[in-house]
């Protein structure tokens, strides 16, 4: 199996490279922005046709949710045009494409868990461009998997866990939003799921389409922060407990609206690919990696 990865320097891309490096049976080519500009169709076609992967994994994305409100063209180029180019190139060589999307395609106002069949209604530019990217991928390449995930964290890049640990160095109490709920998702678990899906596609699975994948159990950002600090205290990353005070979304205004409910139903991916939800609590047991 030959796998082409776009976005090797992001959280998921970095975890993919780390895991695939220990799997000698999989030939992979991982490229970052400096190697592959996915918004350049000519460059995408050249690399795809030269390498001829059986599967393309797109882990590249514009993820600055607030900046996207003022950088609409850039967000659309990376989140919509880029995936379209990759999907089109995949189709031309009969390859499959696995594309990472987001809970932000939903309005976030539903009661209960979001399924893949629920109505999409993104509330900001980031979600709108990610939804457009989903639609472009589906339109350009029949052999596609779109993986919607949420609240991604890892030892790479910038994320909520790293922010909390940094704040803990100078504070003994922190206000964290308590009225937004979702499933924190370790990027290493996403990478593992992507590789698993890729292997099953290579073995002949044709269960293409949209899938939810996130961590479990669902919590609020405040509850997530409390568990981060609890783990940090256990592993001697911090010397004393941190008080986490619940604040409301209204108390913490941002340029882009956040979904109040990002809880994803992950039963479809469990049924079709035998992949359980991610275990973010277990991932926090290695909290020393996130400093």
Secondary structure, DSSP 8 states (H G I E B T S, - for coil): -EEEEE-TTSHHHHHHHHHHTT-TTSEEEEE-TTT--TT-HHHHHHHHHHH--SEEEE------TTGGGT-HHHHHIIIIIHHHHHHHHHHHTT-EEEEEEEGGGS-S--SS-B-TTS-----SHHHHHHHHHHHHHHHH-SSEEEEEE-SEE-SSSS-HHHHHHHHHTT-SEEEEE-S-EE--EEHHHHHHHHHHHHHHHHTT----EEEE--BSS-EEHHHHHHHHHHHHHHTTSSSS--EEEEE-GGGS--SS---SEE-B--HHHHHHH----B-HHHHGGGGGGG-
